[in-house]
Amino acid sequence: MDRIKPAILVLESGKSFKGSSFGSSGEAVGEVVFNTSMTGYQEILTDPSYKGQIILMTEPHIGNVGTNSEDLESKKVHCEGFIVREISSIVSNWRSTETLQKFLTSRKIPALSGIDTRALTKHLREAGVMRGILSTVDFDPESLLKKVRDSALMIGNDLVKEVTCSQPYEWEVPKSPTLNVVIMDFGVKQNILRSLQEKGCRITVLPANSTIQQILSYSPDGIMLSNGPGDPAAVHYAIDTIKRVIDLPNQKAKTSIPLFGICLGHQLLGLALGGKTYKLKFGHRGVNHPVKDLSTGKIEITTQNHGFAVDIESLAGKDVELTHVNLNDGTLEGMRHKTLPIFSVQYHPESSSGPHDSKYLFDRFIALIQKNKLMQKYSNG
């Protein structure tokens, strides 16, 4: 039996939690956030939106289905560290190829188990998410506290540049592609790409700092603004490019291009439309968040992962219509432009993991593209 190795978490509030290490040796600094999902830890770990964060799972028993090569949302683990109440010593799943412990260790991710995760979650709910440091090498609280208080804040931090692709690439092309979609990669999850591919789209993924000229060179039928990490207001280059895309109908011989924003893409779109964003006290992370569709009155149970939100009041008078609201706290979850083929949602319609209540949004995007192409055809004679 392996010797139990100690590990410690110290928060910038001064609180500390001692437990056992089940990941890589070393230290990790990041914003400590909690996720209320019961399943899907592998998708969570490989979601680029968690860059700069230490993930705390509120589900007490984690690791029992192991890991595999199919449930990856990107090529690497992007979070800084991982915290659970109890790590399963037994793996039971026919698809499993590796334990969670080995998965984290091989990817140099520190992980902590054996602490009171309920107490830690309550502290984060009451005080708000905060920076923390997870260590297996330094156990001096004062030393660790200094390190965490010297670390970067999430507000004002552009983390997109750390997760976006460096060069354009084409996703797996379907047999008979009918539509050409460009993805602005702010930290895109692979299931977004899969969901569009299933609809017959040829997908080109572009770096976050791509210019309007580079985007238009691919002759897109539609543009997707992906999810991603960090403070949306800090990604000024993307906001400027989105403004230029929105303004295309005002330029001679140009027509509008349908835009669909997801999560960070939704926030960047809100800023480009003249709105403002703000940081939530403890964010929305999990697969069980209720959202109301204002046009139908239907309630969707959604997958969410975000710490910032678009200020509803800041969109007043901006030619924007609200489409979805969060039933837990009334925050903005969806919007659309009143005259242009542009819409966005704060949550994740691609799921992975989570319920499939919101998959219809990809159909809505495709229908918007097809309608726009038909209008262009008739306008051109």
C-alpha atoms as one frame of an Amber mdcrd trajectory, in Angstrom:
protein
   0.000   0.000   0.000   1.308   3.450  -0.950   2.294   5.748   1.876  -0.236
   8.546   2.402   1.321  11.884   1.462   0.129  15.062   3.176  -1.203  18.107
   1.352  -2.599  21.459   2.474  -4.837  24.189   1.085  -4.440  27.758   2.363
  -6.916  30.455   1.318  -6.214  34.168   1.137  -8.738  34.575   3.977  -6.266
  32.731   6.216  -8.298  29.517   6.500  -6.420  26.272   5.913  -7.441  22.680
   5.212  -5.065  19.733   5.729  -5.557  16.431   3.949  -3.888  13.906   1.671
  -2.315  14.241  -1.756  -3.575  12.051  -4.594  -2.115  13.963  -7.533   1.249
  15.380  -8.461   3.745  16.737  -5.933   4.286  20.487  -5.888   2.241  23.657
  -5.486  -0.684  25.174  -7.332  -2.053  28.694  -6.969  -5.434  29.752  -8.309
  -8.937  30.937  -7.599 -10.709  28.230  -5.564 -14.163  27.504  -7.019 -16.751
  24.801  -6.339 -18.620  22.634  -8.841 -21.909  20.948  -7.844 -21.830  18.222
 -10.522 -22.274  14.620  -9.388 -20.585  13.245 -12.527 -18.346  14.393 -15.369
 -15.150  15.175 -13.492 -12.992  14.326 -16.517 -14.861  16.792 -18.748 -14.580
  19.391 -15.984 -10.842  18.866 -15.586 -10.206  19.263 -19.324 -12.465  22.305
 -19.799 -10.170  25.255 -20.727 -12.548  27.616 -18.897 -10.991  26.422 -15.608
  -7.574  27.868 -16.407  -6.275  29.743 -13.355  -8.598  27.939 -10.941  -8.474
  25.184  -8.320 -11.612  23.064  -8.594 -13.497  21.852  -5.517 -16.074  19.107
  -6.135 -19.078  19.196  -3.770 -19.995  15.578  -4.605 -18.198  13.658  -1.801
 -17.174  10.528  -3.746 -15.070  11.116  -6.881 -13.023   8.853  -9.152 -15.112
   5.692  -9.217 -15.447   5.586 -13.043 -11.785   6.321 -13.768 -10.796   8.181
 -16.935 -10.685   7.413 -20.648  -9.630   8.910 -23.979 -13.183   9.686 -25.141
 -14.382  12.133 -22.486 -11.753  14.810 -23.006 -12.890  18.357 -23.721  -9.385
  19.442 -24.750  -5.931  17.925 -25.060  -4.836  18.759 -21.500  -5.967  19.531
 -17.967  -6.276  23.303 -17.646  -7.172  23.782 -13.994  -4.370  24.425 -11.503
  -5.472  21.913  -8.854  -8.281  19.565  -7.779 -10.003  19.001  -4.397 -12.385
  16.207  -3.316 -13.802  14.829  -0.081 -12.947  11.201  -0.868 -11.062   9.723
  -3.806 -12.336   6.279  -4.804  -9.805   3.462  -4.450 -11.888   1.292  -6.803
 -12.583   1.997 -10.473 -15.560   0.283 -12.092 -16.373   1.297 -15.672 -15.908
  -0.637 -18.915 -14.496   2.421 -20.709 -11.919   3.269 -18.054  -8.269   3.092
 -19.104  -6.637   4.986 -16.239  -7.418   5.921 -12.641  -8.103   9.543 -11.785
  -4.993   9.546  -9.586  -2.737   8.489 -12.480  -4.540  10.866 -14.839  -3.735
  13.834 -12.583  -0.232  12.739 -11.619   0.869  12.200 -15.223  -0.365  15.700
 -16.067   1.411  17.372 -13.112  -1.815  18.462 -11.359  -1.720  18.639  -7.517
  -4.826  17.222  -5.845  -6.159  17.182  -2.281  -8.551  14.733  -0.580  -9.729
  13.991   2.941 -10.875  17.487   3.893 -14.295  18.804   4.909 -15.445  19.937
   1.475 -18.836  20.996   2.867 -17.136  23.462   5.230 -14.919  24.766   2.426
 -17.899  25.205   0.088 -19.884  27.056   2.767 -16.931  29.373   3.362 -16.700
  30.170  -0.374 -20.455  30.763  -0.589 -20.407  33.139   2.375 -17.144  34.980
   1.682 -17.021  34.542  -2.110 -14.530  32.624  -4.216 -10.952  33.559  -3.424
  -7.379  32.733  -4.232  -5.803  29.684  -2.650  -2.640  27.637  -2.736  -2.490
  23.833  -2.699   0.865  22.425  -1.621   2.535  19.091  -0.963   5.985  20.601
  -0.326   5.454  23.614   1.953   3.341  23.289   5.093   4.091  26.646   6.720
   0.740  28.567   6.759   2.444  31.972   6.884   4.688  31.167   3.929   1.764
  29.831   1.915  -0.458  32.788   2.827   2.145  35.216   1.516   2.434  33.277
  -1.751  -1.304  33.258  -2.345  -1.746  36.942  -1.517   1.051  37.789  -3.948
  -0.636  35.848  -6.769  -2.625  37.377  -9.638  -6.263  38.361  -9.184  -8.906
  36.994 -11.545 -10.310  40.471 -12.216  -8.353  42.055 -15.052  -6.654  38.777
 -15.947  -6.620  37.747 -19.630  -6.348  33.959 -19.498  -7.661  33.438 -23.029
  -4.175  33.980 -24.437  -3.007  30.926 -22.443  -5.605  28.494 -23.824  -6.379
  29.615 -27.379  -4.893  27.799 -30.360  -1.709  29.264 -31.843  -2.636  28.574
 -35.481  -5.913  28.109 -37.402  -7.005  24.504 -37.858  -9.873  22.598 -39.377
 -11.920  20.237 -37.235 -12.896  16.833 -38.581 -14.847  17.562 -41.769 -18.203
  15.774 -42.203 -18.750  13.746 -45.389 -20.965  16.340 -47.052 -20.496  19.705
 -45.315 -23.280  22.177 -46.098 -22.278  25.182 -43.980 -18.980  26.903 -43.236
 -18.592  27.953 -39.582 -15.655  29.791 -38.025 -14.988  29.292 -34.311 -13.267
  32.046 -32.370 -11.239  29.969 -29.914 -11.269  31.558 -26.469 -10.881  28.083
 -24.901 -13.340  26.019 -26.916 -14.658  22.691 -25.629 -14.503  19.854 -28.120
 -18.173  18.993 -27.714 -19.069  22.388 -29.193 -17.116  21.331 -32.282 -18.727
  17.886 -32.294 -22.207  19.403 -31.962 -21.674  21.631 -35.008 -20.055  18.843
 -36.997 -23.134  16.679 -36.402 -25.182  19.434 -38.055 -23.083  19.161 -41.231
 -20.787  22.108 -40.619 -17.257  22.507 -41.914 -15.483  24.007 -38.891 -12.413
  26.228 -38.889 -11.006  27.172 -35.481  -9.155  30.489 -35.294  -6.925  31.990
 -32.568  -8.582  34.498 -30.237  -6.548  37.410 -31.607  -7.596  36.854 -35.226
  -8.557  40.021 -37.086 -11.784  40.698 -38.965  -9.870  40.336 -42.234  -8.575
  36.898 -41.214 -12.068  35.778 -40.220 -13.642  36.964 -43.475 -10.920  35.232
 -45.514 -12.611  31.913 -44.640 -15.969  33.138 -46.055 -17.923  32.012 -42.978
 -21.656  31.364 -43.129 -21.686  31.761 -39.354 -19.333  32.623 -36.495 -19.243
  30.928 -33.083 -17.786  32.756 -30.066 -16.568  30.017 -27.725 -16.326  29.590
 -23.988 -13.101  30.394 -22.148 -11.455  31.515 -18.880 -10.696  34.765 -17.086
 -12.112  38.276 -17.054 -13.955  39.056 -20.318 -13.218  42.782 -20.007  -9.490
  42.006 -20.241  -9.842  40.395 -23.689 -10.013  43.771 -25.425  -8.690  42.529
 -28.787 -11.558  40.048 -29.132 -14.142  42.647 -28.105 -12.834  44.972 -30.814
 -13.018  42.238 -33.460 -16.576  41.283 -32.456 -17.597  44.943 -32.726 -16.277
  44.949 -36.292 -18.261  41.794 -37.135 -21.436  43.344 -35.698 -20.803  46.510
 -37.745 -20.435  44.673 -41.079 -23.963  45.596 -42.343 -23.028  49.276 -42.043
 -20.085  48.828 -44.397 -20.535  49.113 -48.159 -21.181  45.827 -49.988 -21.131
  43.867 -46.734 -23.881  41.775 -45.155 -24.358  40.546 -41.606 -22.957  37.180
 -40.484 -24.868  35.132 -37.879 -23.122  35.101 -34.500 -23.636  32.608 -31.655
 -21.856  33.181 -28.336 -21.435  30.639 -25.543 -20.314  31.486 -21.971 -17.259
  33.769 -22.320 -18.359  34.327 -25.927 -21.695  35.579 -24.551 -19.896  37.959
 -22.193 -17.595  39.272 -24.927 -20.614  39.816 -27.170 -22.332  41.738 -24.364
 -19.305  44.000 -24.035 -19.088  44.463 -27.806 -22.751  45.515 -27.855 -22.007
  48.245 -25.316 -22.887  46.413 -22.102 -20.845  45.767 -18.976 -19.742  42.643
 -17.098 -19.180  42.045 -13.404 -17.775  39.295 -11.186 -20.239  37.030  -9.392
 -19.728  36.290  -5.706 -19.162  32.561  -6.225 -20.191  31.926  -9.821 -22.265
  29.172 -11.398 -20.547  25.808 -11.874 -22.364  22.509 -12.221 -24.882  20.581
 -14.313 -28.066  21.439 -12.420 -28.744  25.163 -12.936 -32.373  26.086 -13.845
 -32.803  28.651 -16.633 -36.066  30.071 -17.974 -36.590  30.670 -21.697 -38.575
  33.913 -21.699 -40.041  33.310 -25.163 -41.595  29.924 -24.329 -41.765  29.917
 -20.535 -39.969  26.557 -20.520 -37.384  25.716 -17.866 -34.065  24.177 -18.913
 -31.676  22.420 -16.559 -28.293  23.591 -17.751 -24.567  23.001 -17.515 -22.709
  26.107 -16.349 -19.160  27.221 -15.638 -18.606  30.942 -15.241 -17.558  33.483
 -12.637 -18.561  36.653 -14.519 -21.922  37.812 -15.868 -23.316  40.428 -18.230
 -25.077  43.266 -16.404 -28.727  43.223 -17.535 -29.222  46.923 -16.813 -26.207
  47.895 -18.929 -27.921  46.570 -22.070 -30.887  48.941 -21.818 -31.304  50.853
 -25.068 -28.720  48.696 -26.897 -31.061  46.984 -29.419 -30.771  43.809 -27.319
 -33.603  41.557 -26.170 -33.231  39.328 -23.112 -34.116  35.690 -23.842 -33.086
  33.632 -20.786 -32.721  34.261 -17.037 -31.262  32.218 -14.182 -33.974  31.098
 -11.762 -31.578  30.921  -8.810 -30.413  34.527  -8.808 -32.098  36.297 -11.729
 -28.871  36.890 -13.667 -28.784  37.164 -17.446 -28.478  33.809 -19.214 -29.331
  34.666 -22.819 -29.854  37.536 -25.238 -30.365  38.308 -28.919 -30.051  41.349
 -31.150 -33.377  42.850 -32.210 -32.456  43.316 -35.878 -29.272  41.330 -36.588
 -28.799  37.505 -36.627 -26.945  37.511 -33.324 -27.684  35.621 -30.093 -25.851
  34.132 -27.115 -26.268  32.164 -23.910 -24.290  32.186 -20.678 -24.605  28.436
 -20.147 -23.273  25.421 -22.112 -25.729  23.908 -24.634 -23.096  21.341 -25.678
 -23.327  19.828 -22.159 -20.503  17.300 -21.732 -21.158  16.660 -19.023 -24.747
  17.477 -18.148 -28.337  17.379 -19.417 -29.221  17.902 -23.081 -32.091  20.362
 -22.529 -30.303  23.123 -24.461 -29.150  21.222 -27.552 -31.865  23.006 -29.553
 -29.679  26.132 -29.565 -27.365  24.552 -32.158 -30.420  23.937 -34.358 -31.390
  27.588 -33.833 -27.916  28.679 -34.977 -28.106  26.493 -38.106 -31.603  27.780
 -38.922 -30.369  31.364 -38.525 -27.483  30.705 -40.930 -29.762  29.081 -43.499
 -32.262  31.933 -43.286 -29.462  34.462 -43.684 -28.075  32.652 -46.736 -31.543
  32.587 -48.304 -32.001  36.320 -47.709 -28.610  37.012 -49.298 -29.548  34.911
 -52.313 -32.757  36.850 -52.911 -31.108  40.231 -52.266 -28.473  39.405 -54.882
 -31.166  38.766 -57.470
